[in-house]
Amino acid sequence: MRFPAAITAFFATDKTFINSIKNITGFYPGNVALYVLAFSHRSSAKETDQGAILSNERLEYLGDAVLGAVVADLLFKKFPYKDEGFLTEMRSKIVSRENLKNLAMKMGINHLVINTAESGSFRSMHGDALEAFIGAIYLDKGYNTTQKFILKRIIKNHVDLDYLERTDLNFKSKIINWAQKERKSLVFETVEEGGERRLIKVRLLVNDEEIATGEDFSKKKAEQTAAEKGCAVLGI
């Protein structure tokens, strides 16, 4: 993975950036360029001489998978008598767009994101950067170090599992129940699927009017994102 020489040289010698990584993770980065990429939002993406786009989206995809695996393993061991539905719901609460955004803000990741977007135009920017950051750690340090970072630096410090167990954060179920109660028609419509980024985009329609959209690498998560935004718009 090659970066423009000026960018790589700047961040490789920027002690503030390196120390920020150390403060968040507890260790110094090895391949600094990976972390630069992790914080490079697509609004500031650069094209290389080879035609590749330098943004954090590929690392986000990887980090999402690693985070999901670590959280699934944690929940499986913590709740030995709970069924698959409960475990899936708990994992969704932890890795939801809103929760990841809040975690990124608590950890100070929002201050490291490189972007040229207008304020508020990318609601999941900081949560996406957290996933990309996890992907960078995985490539730089391996699975065991990444697992330790997630469990000790994220879950232990910032996630209250007992509180999440008592809280209903299934936005899709919430908005479906609301629609039934209010006698509204509600449809999750897939409008884009596949393509170069392999993202799935879903529209949420209430009485045939678009209320919100969601985008993710899985249809289920895209629908949850759309439902979460829809709940906010409708004040549910």
MDAnalysis code that builds the backbone (N, CA, C; Angstrom):
import MDAnalysis as mda
import numpy as np

u = mda.Universe.empty(708, n_residues=236, atom_resindex=np.repeat(np.arange(236), 3), trajectory=True)
u.add_TopologyAttr("name", ["N", "CA", "C"] * 236)
u.add_TopologyAttr("resid", np.arange(1, 237))
u.add_TopologyAttr("resname", ["MET", "ARG", "PHE", "PRO", "ALA", "ALA", "ILE", "THR", "ALA", "PHE", "PHE", "ALA", "THR", "ASP", "LYS", "THR", "PHE", "ILE", "ASN", "SER", "ILE", "LYS", "ASN", "ILE", "THR", "GLY", "PHE", "TYR", "PRO", "GLY", "ASN", "VAL", "ALA", "LEU", "TYR", "VAL", "LEU", "ALA", "PHE", "SER", "HIS", "ARG", "SER", "SER", "ALA", "LYS", "GLU", "THR", "ASP", "GLN", "GLY", "ALA", "ILE", "LEU", "SER", "ASN", "GLU", "ARG", "LEU", "GLU", "TYR", "LEU", "GLY", "ASP", "ALA", "VAL", "LEU", "GLY", "ALA", "VAL", "VAL", "ALA", "ASP", "LEU", "LEU", "PHE", "LYS", "LYS", "PHE", "PRO", "TYR", "LYS", "ASP", "GLU", "GLY", "PHE", "LEU", "THR", "GLU", "MET", "ARG", "SER", "LYS", "ILE", "VAL", "SER", "ARG", "GLU", "ASN", "LEU", "LYS", "ASN", "LEU", "ALA", "MET", "LYS", "MET", "GLY", "ILE", "ASN", "HIS", "LEU", "VAL", "ILE", "ASN", "THR", "ALA", "GLU", "SER", "GLY", "SER", "PHE", "ARG", "SER", "MET", "HIS", "GLY", "ASP", "ALA", "LEU", "GLU", "ALA", "PHE", "ILE", "GLY", "ALA", "ILE", "TYR", "LEU", "ASP", "LYS", "GLY", "TYR", "ASN", "THR", "THR", "GLN", "LYS", "PHE", "ILE", "LEU", "LYS", "ARG", "ILE", "ILE", "LYS", "ASN", "HIS", "VAL", "ASP", "LEU", "ASP", "TYR", "LEU", "GLU", "ARG", "THR", "ASP", "LEU", "ASN", "PHE", "LYS", "SER", "LYS", "ILE", "ILE", "ASN", "TRP", "ALA", "GLN", "LYS", "GLU", "ARG", "LYS", "SER", "LEU", "VAL", "PHE", "GLU", "THR", "VAL", "GLU", "GLU", "GLY", "GLY", "GLU", "ARG", "ARG", "LEU", "ILE", "LYS", "VAL", "ARG", "LEU", "LEU", "VAL", "ASN", "ASP", "GLU", "GLU", "ILE", "ALA", "THR", "GLY", "GLU", "ASP", "PHE", "SER", "LYS", "LYS", "LYS", "ALA", "GLU", "GLN", "THR", "ALA", "ALA", "GLU", "LYS", "GLY", "CYS", "ALA", "VAL", "LEU", "GLY", "ILE"])
u.atoms.positions = np.array([
    [0.850, -1.192, 0.000],
    [0.000, 0.000, 0.000],
    [0.884, 1.239, 0.000],
    [0.829, 2.047, -1.054],
    [1.735, 3.177, -1.196],
    [0.971, 4.494, -1.060],
    [1.566, 5.448, -0.370],
    [0.988, 6.761, -0.151],
    [1.869, 7.817, -0.796],
    [1.293, 8.976, -1.135],
    [2.129, 10.072, -1.609],
    [3.243, 10.335, -0.617],
    [4.466, 10.515, -1.115],
    [5.639, 10.632, -0.249],
    [5.499, 11.750, 0.772],
    [4.894, 12.866, 0.377],
    [4.771, 14.008, 1.294],
    [3.889, 13.675, 2.486],
    [2.799, 12.963, 2.222],
    [1.885, 12.592, 3.311],
    [2.550, 11.602, 4.253],
    [3.159, 10.572, 3.682],
    [3.818, 9.562, 4.508],
    [4.938, 10.168, 5.349],
    [5.742, 11.019, 4.750],
    [6.859, 11.633, 5.466],
    [6.358, 12.514, 6.595],
    [5.283, 13.262, 6.333],
    [4.759, 14.172, 7.355],
    [4.269, 13.414, 8.576],
    [3.418, 12.413, 8.353],
    [2.840, 11.702, 9.485],
    [3.863, 10.796, 10.169],
    [4.804, 10.264, 9.414],
    [5.807, 9.388, 10.014],
    [6.690, 10.145, 10.994],
    [6.834, 11.455, 10.819],
    [7.683, 12.250, 11.707],
    [6.866, 13.150, 12.632],
    [5.539, 13.087, 12.534],
    [4.683, 13.926, 13.366],
    [4.512, 13.257, 14.726],
    [5.246, 13.732, 15.707],
    [5.219, 13.111, 17.028],
    [3.856, 13.235, 17.684],
    [3.140, 14.313, 17.394],
    [1.814, 14.486, 17.982],
    [0.877, 13.382, 17.509],
    [0.893, 13.090, 16.209],
    [0.052, 12.033, 15.652],
    [0.420, 10.674, 16.237],
    [1.714, 10.372, 16.272],
    [2.181, 9.087, 16.798],
    [1.830, 8.944, 18.277],
    [2.008, 10.008, 19.034],
    [1.663, 9.960, 20.462],
    [0.159, 9.827, 20.674],
    [-0.626, 10.393, 19.761],
    [-2.088, 10.240, 19.856],
    [-2.477, 8.777, 19.694],
    [-1.836, 8.093, 18.748],
    [-2.092, 6.657, 18.560],
    [-1.697, 5.897, 19.823],
    [-0.541, 6.258, 20.383],
    [-0.059, 5.598, 21.603],
    [-1.035, 5.819, 22.757],
    [-1.559, 7.025, 22.897],
    [-2.486, 7.318, 23.995],
    [-3.786, 6.544, 23.865],
    [-4.244, 6.345, 22.649],
    [-5.503, 5.634, 22.423],
    [-5.331, 4.129, 22.569],
    [-4.221, 3.597, 22.061],
    [-4.048, 2.143, 22.003],
    [-3.206, 1.556, 23.127],
    [-2.275, 2.354, 23.639],
    [-1.348, 1.833, 24.634],
    [-0.042, 1.353, 24.027],
    [0.103, 1.462, 22.700],
    [1.346, 1.061, 22.050],
    [1.649, 2.014, 20.900],
    [2.920, 2.032, 20.498],
    [3.318, 2.860, 19.365],
    [3.016, 2.129, 18.057],
    [2.557, 2.853, 17.046],
    [2.276, 2.207, 15.763],
    [3.548, 1.742, 15.084],
    [3.445, 0.637, 14.343],
    [4.571, 0.174, 13.556],
    [4.528, 0.815, 12.175],
    [3.525, 0.457, 11.412],
    [3.330, 1.016, 10.073],
    [2.423, 2.250, 10.187],
    [3.039, 3.409, 10.341],
    [2.288, 4.644, 10.560],
    [1.334, 4.934, 9.398],
    [1.749, 4.579, 8.194],
    [0.928, 4.860, 7.012],
    [-0.446, 4.214, 7.094],
    [-0.537, 3.043, 7.727],
    [-1.832, 2.386, 7.889],
    [-2.787, 3.251, 8.700],
    [-2.277, 3.900, 9.719],
    [-3.115, 4.721, 10.588],
    [-3.488, 6.038, 9.908],
    [-2.593, 6.536, 9.085],
    [-2.929, 7.706, 8.268],
    [-4.120, 7.371, 7.378],
    [-4.052, 6.213, 6.740],
    [-5.133, 5.778, 5.867],
    [-6.429, 5.565, 6.649],
    [-6.321, 5.025, 7.864],
    [-7.504, 4.759, 8.679],
    [-8.292, 6.021, 8.982],
    [-7.616, 7.148, 9.044],
    [-8.279, 8.404, 9.377],
    [-8.545, 9.273, 8.148],
    [-8.339, 8.720, 6.960],
    [-8.541, 9.474, 5.716],
    [-9.944, 9.221, 5.178],
    [-10.849, 10.116, 5.478],
    [-12.233, 9.989, 5.022],
    [-12.311, 10.170, 3.508],
    [-13.332, 9.565, 2.900],
    [-13.425, 9.610, 1.441],
    [-13.605, 11.014, 0.886],
    [-14.054, 11.953, 1.729],
    [-14.197, 13.335, 1.255],
    [-12.843, 13.963, 0.951],
    [-11.781, 13.398, 1.536],
    [-10.432, 13.920, 1.289],
    [-9.582, 12.918, 0.514],
    [-10.244, 11.942, -0.117],
    [-9.523, 10.864, -0.802],
    [-8.677, 11.398, -1.950],
    [-7.499, 10.801, -2.103],
    [-6.584, 11.146, -3.188],
    [-6.417, 9.944, -4.116],
    [-6.209, 10.207, -5.383],
    [-5.974, 9.140, -6.349],
    [-4.481, 9.003, -6.601],
    [-3.985, 7.771, -6.537],
    [-2.567, 7.527, -6.767],
    [-2.277, 7.479, -8.268],
    [-0.988, 7.376, -8.593],
    [-0.590, 7.276, -9.990],
    [-1.127, 5.998, -10.635],
    [-1.407, 4.996, -9.805],
    [-1.929, 3.727, -10.302],
    [-3.456, 3.728, -10.418],
    [-4.098, 4.844, -10.027],
    [-5.545, 4.950, -10.141],
    [-6.315, 4.520, -8.910],
    [-5.604, 4.092, -7.846],
    [-6.285, 3.685, -6.621],
    [-6.719, 4.915, -5.819],
    [-7.852, 4.792, -5.124],
    [-8.364, 5.878, -4.296],
    [-7.936, 5.643, -2.853],
    [-7.256, 6.615, -2.267],
    [-6.769, 6.472, -0.898],
    [-7.796, 7.022, 0.090],
    [-8.585, 6.124, 0.651],
    [-9.519, 6.487, 1.717],
    [-9.570, 5.315, 2.685],
    [-10.296, 5.479, 3.770],
    [-10.308, 4.451, 4.812],
    [-11.383, 3.384, 4.615],
    [-12.049, 3.352, 3.467],
    [-13.198, 2.469, 3.311],
    [-12.840, 0.985, 3.332],
    [-11.711, 0.610, 2.736],
    [-11.310, -0.799, 2.774],
    [-10.937, -1.216, 4.203],
    [-10.237, -0.348, 4.913],
    [-9.904, -0.646, 6.308],
    [-11.156, -0.694, 7.170],
    [-12.134, 0.138, 6.852],
    [-13.414, 0.123, 7.574],
    [-14.083, -1.244, 7.427],
    [-14.085, -1.753, 6.213],
    [-14.658, -3.075, 5.941],
    [-13.957, -4.150, 6.773],
    [-12.638, -4.116, 6.802],
    [-11.864, -5.096, 7.559],
    [-12.108, -4.947, 9.054],
    [-12.059, -3.705, 9.536],
    [-12.251, -3.459, 10.958],
    [-13.627, -3.860, 11.447],
    [-14.633, -3.659, 10.612],
    [-15.999, -4.074, 10.948],
    [-16.052, -5.574, 11.195],
    [-15.386, -6.347, 10.345],
    [-15.379, -7.804, 10.489],
    [-14.633, -8.240, 11.745],
    [-13.489, -7.627, 12.015],
    [-12.702, -7.987, 13.204],
    [-13.452, -7.603, 14.469],
    [-14.015, -6.408, 14.503],
    [-14.788, -5.966, 15.669],
    [-15.959, -6.910, 15.918],
    [-16.673, -7.274, 14.858],
    [-17.804, -8.182, 14.998],
    [-17.399, -9.524, 15.572],
    [-16.250, -10.048, 15.138],
    [-15.769, -11.342, 15.621],
    [-15.394, -11.283, 17.100],
    [-14.699, -10.216, 17.503],
    [-14.277, -10.077, 18.901],
    [-15.492, -9.913, 19.810],
    [-16.435, -9.093, 19.394],
    [-17.639, -8.861, 20.201],
    [-18.475, -10.141, 20.290],
    [-18.601, -10.861, 19.182],
    [-19.360, -12.113, 19.184],
    [-18.749, -13.120, 20.151],
    [-17.422, -13.230, 20.154],
    [-16.728, -14.147, 21.056],
    [-16.946, -13.739, 22.515],
    [-16.855, -12.437, 22.786],
    [-17.069, -11.929, 24.142],
    [-18.476, -12.260, 24.641],
    [-19.478, -11.974, 23.828],
    [-20.868, -12.188, 24.237],
    [-21.179, -13.675, 24.393],
    [-20.619, -14.497, 23.510],
    [-20.838, -15.940, 23.589],
    [-20.366, -16.493, 24.937],
    [-19.239, -15.978, 25.419],
    [-18.676, -16.456, 26.685],
    [-19.351, -15.812, 27.899],
    [-19.740, -14.548, 27.780],
    [-20.347, -13.834, 28.912],
    [-21.776, -14.294, 29.183],
    [-22.488, -14.673, 28.124],
    [-23.892, -15.075, 28.273],
    [-24.065, -16.513, 27.770],
    [-23.599, -17.517, 28.545],
    [-23.588, -18.905, 28.071],
    [-24.967, -19.528, 27.891],
    [-25.995, -18.935, 28.484],
    [-27.321, -19.552, 28.406],
    [-28.302, -18.748, 27.547],
    [-27.820, -17.703, 26.898],
    [-28.681, -16.903, 26.039],
    [-28.702, -17.468, 24.620],
    [-29.843, -17.277, 23.932],
    [-29.965, -17.832, 22.584],
    [-29.340, -16.914, 21.536],
    [-29.360, -17.393, 20.280],
    [-28.725, -16.681, 19.177],
    [-29.341, -15.309, 18.956],
    [-30.658, -15.215, 19.123],
    [-31.339, -13.931, 18.921],
    [-30.856, -12.872, 19.897],
    [-30.700, -13.256, 21.152],
    [-30.209, -12.316, 22.177],
    [-28.791, -11.873, 21.856],
    [-27.926, -12.824, 21.505],
    [-26.527, -12.496, 21.213],
    [-26.424, -11.571, 20.004],
    [-27.229, -11.840, 18.980],
    [-27.223, -10.989, 17.784],
    [-27.680, -9.576, 18.123],
    [-28.717, -9.482, 18.953],
    [-29.238, -8.173, 19.348],
    [-28.202, -7.389, 20.152],
    [-27.514, -8.058, 21.081],
    [-26.497, -7.386, 21.886],
    [-25.330, -6.920, 21.023],
    [-24.924, -7.756, 20.091],
    [-23.829, -7.357, 19.201],
    [-24.235, -6.136, 18.371],
    [-25.476, -6.122, 17.898],
    [-25.968, -4.992, 17.107],
    [-25.947, -3.702, 17.917],
    [-26.260, -3.789, 19.201],
    [-26.240, -2.606, 20.059],
    [-24.825, -2.040, 20.175],
    [-23.850, -2.918, 20.292],
    [-22.470, -2.474, 20.469],
    [-21.906, -1.880, 19.178],
    [-22.204, -2.494, 18.044],
    [-21.592, -2.065, 16.777],
    [-22.518, -1.185, 15.939],
    [-23.589, -0.669, 16.537],
    [-24.489, 0.213, 15.796],
    [-23.756, 1.482, 15.380],
    [-24.204, 2.107, 14.294],
    [-23.573, 3.336, 13.805],
    [-23.510, 4.400, 14.901],
    [-24.618, 4.560, 15.618],
    [-24.677, 5.610, 16.642],
    [-23.716, 5.326, 17.784],
    [-23.659, 4.067, 18.222],
    [-22.772, 3.722, 19.327],
    [-21.309, 3.862, 18.928],
    [-20.961, 3.442, 17.711],
    [-19.572, 3.576, 17.256],
    [-19.176, 5.045, 17.140],
    [-20.104, 5.877, 16.689],
    [-19.829, 7.316, 16.615],
    [-19.537, 7.868, 18.009],
    [-20.372, 7.492, 18.980],
    [-20.176, 7.973, 20.348],
    [-18.866, 7.470, 20.938],
    [-18.519, 6.211, 20.653],
    [-17.255, 5.654, 21.141],
    [-16.067, 6.403, 20.548],
    [-16.154, 6.700, 19.260],
    [-15.067, 7.428, 18.593],
    [-14.870, 8.801, 19.223],
    [-15.964, 9.455, 19.568],
    [-15.877, 10.775, 20.188],
    [-15.253, 10.673, 21.584],
    [-15.657, 9.663, 22.346],
    [-15.112, 9.479, 23.691],
    [-13.612, 9.204, 23.655],
    [-13.167, 8.493, 22.632],
    [-11.766, 8.098, 22.528],
    [-10.903, 9.164, 21.864],
    [-11.514, 10.202, 21.338],
    [-10.753, 11.278, 20.698],
    [-10.401, 11.024, 19.255],
    [-11.005, 9.998, 18.662],
    [-10.703, 9.670, 17.269],
    [-11.206, 10.758, 16.328],
    [-12.263, 11.443, 16.716],
    [-12.820, 12.505, 15.864],
    [-11.795, 13.604, 15.564],
    [-10.838, 13.804, 16.463],
    [-9.830, 14.850, 16.267],
    [-8.753, 14.437, 15.257],
    [-8.710, 13.156, 14.912],
    [-7.675, 12.657, 14.011],
    [-8.166, 12.462, 12.585],
    [-9.479, 12.508, 12.368],
    [-10.036, 12.237, 11.047],
    [-9.676, 13.350, 10.064],
    [-9.178, 12.946, 8.904],
    [-8.816, 13.884, 7.837],
    [-9.984, 13.948, 6.866],
    [-10.633, 15.103, 6.757],
    [-11.775, 15.196, 5.855],
    [-11.957, 16.624, 5.374],
    [-12.680, 16.745, 4.270],
    [-13.010, 18.067, 3.717],
    [-14.528, 18.216, 3.597],
    [-15.251, 17.379, 4.319],
    [-16.707, 17.388, 4.234],
    [-17.302, 18.520, 5.053],
    [-18.491, 18.973, 4.640],
    [-19.215, 19.965, 5.412],
    [-19.707, 19.334, 6.705],
    [-19.795, 20.137, 7.754],
    [-20.221, 19.639, 9.056],
    [-21.599, 18.989, 8.951],
    [-21.684, 17.744, 9.459],
    [-22.952, 17.042, 9.483],
    [-23.307, 16.302, 8.209],
    [-22.467, 16.399, 7.170],
    [-22.812, 15.767, 5.899],
    [-22.557, 14.255, 5.901],
    [-21.669, 13.783, 6.774],
    [-21.406, 12.352, 6.898],
    [-21.594, 11.974, 8.366],
    [-22.792, 11.520, 8.696],
    [-23.159, 11.288, 10.092],
    [-22.346, 10.179, 10.743],
    [-21.907, 9.192, 9.947],
    [-21.196, 8.048, 10.508],
    [-19.681, 8.140, 10.335],
    [-19.189, 9.319, 9.956],
    [-17.769, 9.478, 9.640],
    [-16.849, 8.985, 10.756],
    [-17.131, 9.382, 11.985],
    [-16.216, 9.065, 13.076],
    [-16.334, 7.600, 13.506],
    [-17.550, 7.058, 13.466],
    [-17.705, 5.630, 13.741],
    [-17.022, 4.786, 12.680],
    [-17.120, 5.215, 11.427],
    [-16.433, 4.511, 10.342],
    [-14.918, 4.560, 10.546],
    [-14.424, 5.706, 11.020],
    [-12.983, 5.846, 11.270],
    [-12.533, 4.916, 12.394],
    [-13.389, 4.713, 13.390],
    [-13.051, 3.781, 14.466],
    [-12.908, 2.369, 13.914],
    [-13.822, 1.959, 13.041],
    [-13.710, 0.633, 12.427],
    [-12.447, 0.535, 11.577],
    [-12.148, 1.578, 10.816],
    [-10.936, 1.579, 9.996],
    [-9.685, 1.520, 10.870],
    [-9.723, 2.211, 12.000],
    [-8.629, 2.203, 12.964],
    [-8.383, 0.778, 13.464],
    [-9.465, 0.068, 13.766],
    [-9.355, -1.326, 14.202],
    [-8.744, -2.171, 13.088],
    [-9.153, -1.906, 11.847],
    [-8.557, -2.614, 10.714],
    [-7.070, -2.352, 10.594],
    [-6.652, -1.119, 10.848],
    [-5.236, -0.765, 10.787],
    [-4.445, -1.480, 11.880],
    [-4.998, -1.529, 13.084],
    [-4.330, -2.227, 14.185],
    [-4.160, -3.710, 13.850],
    [-5.212, -4.297, 13.278],
    [-5.159, -5.713, 12.907],
    [-4.034, -5.986, 11.902],
    [-3.917, -5.143, 10.884],
    [-2.864, -5.337, 9.882],
    [-1.476, -5.047, 10.452],
    [-1.418, -4.092, 11.377],
    [-0.127, -3.673, 11.929],
    [0.368, -4.601, 13.029],
    [-0.551, -5.048, 13.902],
    [-0.142, -5.776, 15.105],
    [-0.684, -7.200, 15.213],
    [-1.661, -7.551, 14.374],
    [-2.211, -8.903, 14.434],
    [-3.480, -8.997, 15.263],
    [-4.092, -10.179, 15.229],
    [-5.408, -10.364, 15.853],
    [-5.358, -10.239, 17.378],
    [-4.382, -10.856, 18.030],
    [-4.354, -10.869, 19.494],
    [-4.267, -9.457, 20.076],
    [-3.404, -8.627, 19.501],
    [-3.274, -7.247, 19.966],
    [-4.565, -6.477, 19.710],
    [-5.185, -6.716, 18.554],
    [-6.435, -6.035, 18.221],
    [-7.542, -6.455, 19.176],
    [-7.617, -7.732, 19.469],
    [-8.618, -8.230, 20.415],
    [-8.434, -7.592, 21.789],
    [-7.189, -7.505, 22.242],
    [-6.896, -6.898, 23.535],
    [-7.289, -5.424, 23.547],
    [-7.014, -4.718, 22.452],
    [-7.390, -3.305, 22.339],
    [-8.903, -3.136, 22.425],
    [-9.643, -3.954, 21.704],
    [-11.099, -3.842, 21.711],
    [-11.667, -4.137, 23.092],
    [-11.188, -5.206, 23.718],
    [-11.745, -5.611, 25.008],
    [-11.358, -4.669, 26.144],
    [-10.090, -4.249, 26.173],
    [-9.611, -3.458, 27.306],
    [-9.762, -1.953, 27.113],
    [-9.568, -1.479, 25.888],
    [-9.596, -0.032, 25.649],
    [-10.977, 0.464, 25.227],
    [-11.792, -0.418, 24.643],
    [-13.116, 0.013, 24.185],
    [-14.211, -0.541, 25.104],
    [-14.342, -1.866, 25.152],
    [-15.444, -2.473, 25.905],
    [-15.338, -2.165, 27.402],
    [-14.188, -2.441, 27.986],
    [-14.023, -2.255, 29.435],
    [-14.196, -0.802, 29.855],
    [-13.670, 0.134, 29.075],
    [-13.692, 1.548, 29.451],
    [-14.967, 2.276, 29.052],
    [-15.628, 1.829, 27.989],
    [-16.704, 2.654, 27.429],
    [-18.033, 1.951, 27.168],
    [-18.105, 0.641, 27.384],
    [-19.341, -0.083, 27.081],
    [-19.869, -0.758, 28.348],
    [-21.103, -0.420, 28.721],
    [-21.768, -1.027, 29.877],
    [-22.682, -2.130, 29.353],
    [-22.214, -3.363, 29.405],
    [-22.977, -4.479, 28.850],
    [-24.285, -4.703, 29.593],
    [-24.281, -4.496, 30.896],
    [-25.507, -4.679, 31.679],
    [-26.558, -3.653, 31.279],
    [-26.126, -2.414, 31.045],
    [-27.050, -1.370, 30.598],
    [-27.598, -1.700, 29.213],
    [-26.713, -2.130, 28.314],
    [-27.164, -2.462, 26.963],
    [-28.158, -3.617, 26.972],
    [-27.953, -4.552, 27.894],
    [-28.873, -5.691, 27.991],
    [-30.287, -5.228, 28.332],
    [-30.382, -4.135, 29.107],
    [-31.691, -3.628, 29.532],
    [-32.289, -2.630, 28.536],
    [-31.511, -2.222, 27.531],
    [-31.935, -1.154, 26.632],
    [-32.346, -1.704, 25.273],
    [-33.460, -1.207, 24.754],
    [-33.924, -1.612, 23.426],
    [-33.361, -0.657, 22.384],
    [-32.397, -1.151, 21.597],
    [-31.798, -0.334, 20.544],
    [-32.053, -0.931, 19.163],
    [-33.071, -1.809, 19.076],
    [-33.418, -2.369, 17.777],
    [-34.307, -1.372, 17.053],
    [-33.679, -0.476, 16.313],
    [-34.412, 0.614, 15.675],
    [-35.383, 0.100, 14.616],
    [-35.048, -0.986, 13.961],
    [-35.943, -1.517, 12.933],
    [-37.249, -2.004, 13.569],
    [-37.116, -2.760, 14.661],
    [-38.318, -3.222, 15.357],
    [-39.118, -2.052, 15.898],
    [-38.404, -1.049, 16.408],
    [-39.065, 0.117, 16.985],
    [-39.895, 0.862, 15.946],
    [-39.323, 1.079, 14.763],
    [-40.034, 1.857, 13.753],
    [-41.155, 1.032, 13.100],
    [-40.964, -0.275, 13.032],
    [-42.039, -1.136, 12.526],
    [-43.233, -1.116, 13.477],
    [-42.950, -1.210, 14.776],
    [-44.020, -1.155, 15.778],
    [-44.736, 0.192, 15.733],
    [-43.961, 1.260, 15.547],
    [-44.564, 2.596, 15.451],
    [-45.490, 2.679, 14.238],
    [-45.039, 2.163, 13.092],
    [-45.831, 2.215, 11.866],
    [-47.137, 1.440, 12.009],
    [-47.059, 0.293, 12.661],
    [-48.270, -0.499, 12.882],
    [-49.251, 0.235, 13.791],
    [-48.717, 0.849, 14.829],
    [-49.572, 1.577, 15.782],
    [-50.210, 2.791, 15.123],
    [-49.455, 3.491, 14.282],
    [-49.952, 4.702, 13.629],
    [-50.638, 4.424, 12.295],
    [-50.738, 3.145, 11.946],
    [-51.377, 2.735, 10.686],
    [-50.693, 3.381, 9.470],
    [-49.387, 3.334, 9.467],
    [-48.598, 3.871, 8.366],
    [-48.012, 2.705, 7.557],
    [-47.884, 2.888, 6.257],
    [-47.169, 1.896, 5.453],
    [-45.679, 2.152, 5.583],
    [-44.904, 1.094, 5.701],
    [-43.455, 1.233, 5.904],
    [-42.739, 0.210, 5.041],
    [-41.758, 0.676, 4.263],
    [-41.028, -0.207, 3.348],
    [-39.533, 0.104, 3.418],
    [-38.715, -0.948, 3.500],
    [-37.268, -0.824, 3.334],
    [-36.961, -1.261, 1.899],
    [-36.491, -0.337, 1.105],
    [-36.286, -0.592, -0.319],
    [-34.800, -0.525, -0.661],
    [-34.278, -1.621, -1.209],
    [-32.878, -1.642, -1.647],
    [-32.769, -0.911, -2.976],
    [-31.959, 0.133, -3.005],
    [-31.840, 0.942, -4.226],
    [-30.508, 0.764, -4.925],
    [-29.482, 0.367, -4.192],
    [-28.172, 0.126, -4.796],
    [-27.542, -1.075, -4.117],
    [-26.973, -1.940, -4.913],
    [-26.323, -3.119, -4.347],
    [-25.140, -3.500, -5.209],
    [-24.020, -3.779, -4.562],
    [-22.817, -4.167, -5.305],
    [-22.022, -2.955, -5.720],
    [-21.481, -2.992, -6.923],
    [-20.635, -1.899, -7.377],
    [-19.232, -2.058, -6.856],
    [-18.403, -1.073, -7.136],
    [-16.977, -1.161, -6.791],
    [-16.768, -1.258, -5.290],
    [-17.584, -0.514, -4.509],
    [-17.389, -0.518, -3.057],
    [-18.159, -1.644, -2.376],
    [-19.034, -2.346, -3.131],
    [-19.815, -3.457, -2.604],
    [-20.710, -3.037, -1.444],
    [-21.110, -1.788, -1.413],
    [-22.016, -1.305, -0.381],
    [-23.459, -1.473, -0.827],
    [-24.332, -1.696, 0.142],
    [-25.760, -1.807, -0.116],
    [-26.440, -0.567, 0.448],
    [-27.245, 0.089, -0.367],
    [-27.967, 1.281, 0.065],
    [-29.454, 0.965, 0.138],
    [-30.073, 1.360, 1.250],
    [-31.483, 1.084, 1.500],
    [-32.219, 2.392, 1.765],
    [-33.411, 2.534, 1.185],
    [-34.272, 3.676, 1.477],
    [-35.390, 3.234, 2.418],
    [-35.710, 4.085, 3.383],
    [-36.842, 3.841, 4.270],
    [-37.994, 4.732, 3.829],
    [-39.093, 4.114, 3.429],
    [-40.262, 4.848, 2.958],
    [-41.410, 4.707, 3.943],
    [-41.986, 5.831, 4.332],
    [-43.183, 5.850, 5.179],
    [-44.290, 6.516, 4.375],
    [-45.373, 5.755, 4.136],
    [-46.451, 6.238, 3.264],
    [-45.895, 6.721, 1.920],
    [-44.972, 5.924, 1.370],
    [-44.355, 6.183, 0.060],
    [-43.462, 7.421, 0.030],
    [-43.137, 7.983, 1.187],
    [-42.239, 9.138, 1.261],
    [-40.912, 8.710, 1.883],
    [-39.808, 9.071, 1.219],
    [-38.492, 8.716, 1.753],
    [-38.210, 9.498, 3.030],
    [-37.947, 8.765, 4.102],
    [-37.659, 9.373, 5.405],
    [-36.165, 9.362, 5.696],
    [-35.504, 8.271, 5.295],
    [-34.070, 8.145, 5.599],
    [-33.459, 7.087, 4.685],
    [-32.134, 7.063, 4.659],
    [-31.406, 6.048, 3.912],
    [-30.336, 5.434, 4.809],
    [-29.924, 4.236, 4.465],
    [-28.856, 3.567, 5.189],
    [-27.924, 2.884, 4.219],
    [-26.657, 2.810, 4.563],
    [-25.658, 2.232, 3.668],
    [-24.686, 1.402, 4.474],
    [-24.457, 0.176, 4.030],
    [-23.513, -0.687, 4.728],
    [-23.135, -1.842, 3.814],
    [-22.242, -2.693, 4.300],
    [-21.813, -3.835, 3.519],
    [-22.785, -5.010, 3.634],
    [-23.716, -4.954, 4.580],
    [-24.759, -5.967, 4.683],
    [-26.124, -5.286, 4.650],
    [-27.099, -5.963, 4.083],
    [-28.442, -5.397, 3.956],
    [-29.060, -5.167, 5.329],
    [-28.839, -6.104, 6.247],
    [-29.421, -5.989, 7.587],
    [-28.917, -4.732, 8.295],
    [-27.616, -4.470, 8.198],
    [-27.051, -3.292, 8.850],
    [-27.499, -2.010, 8.155],
    [-27.625, -2.071, 6.835],
    [-28.102, -0.893, 6.095],
    [-29.524, -0.546, 6.518],
    [-30.352, -1.555, 6.711],
    [-31.730, -1.330, 7.162],
    [-31.752, -0.776, 8.581],
    [-30.886, -1.287, 9.445],
    [-30.822, -0.772, 10.813],
    [-30.394, 0.695, 10.832],
    [-29.434, 1.047, 9.979],
    [-28.978, 2.431, 9.899],
    [-30.112, 3.337, 9.430],
    [-30.824, 2.892, 8.396],
    [-31.961, 3.674, 7.895],
    [-33.030, 3.800, 8.969],
    [-33.287, 2.712, 9.694],
    [-34.292, 2.746, 10.751],
    [-33.891, 3.677, 11.886],
    [-32.595, 3.654, 12.231],
    [-32.088, 4.520, 13.292],
    [-32.271, 5.995, 12.915],
    [-31.918, 6.330, 11.666],
    [-32.102, 7.709, 11.197],
    [-33.583, 8.063, 11.144],
    [-34.402, 7.089, 10.708],
    [-35.842, 7.320, 10.631],
    [-36.453, 7.599, 11.990],
    [-36.019, 6.884, 13.006],
    [-36.515, 7.103, 14.371],
    [-36.174, 8.512, 14.826],
    [-34.978, 8.983, 14.477],
    [-34.564, 10.332, 14.856],
    [-35.418, 11.375, 14.144],
    [-35.680, 11.150, 12.854],
    [-36.481, 12.107, 12.065],
    [-37.907, 12.174, 12.596],
    [-38.457, 11.029, 12.931],
    [-39.860, 10.944, 13.359],
    [-40.042, 11.185, 14.856],
    [-38.932, 11.287, 15.575],
    [-39.008, 11.541, 17.019],
    [-39.553, 10.380, 17.813],
    [-39.231, 9.170, 17.365],
    [-39.732, 7.969, 18.055],
    [-38.818, 7.609, 19.219],
])
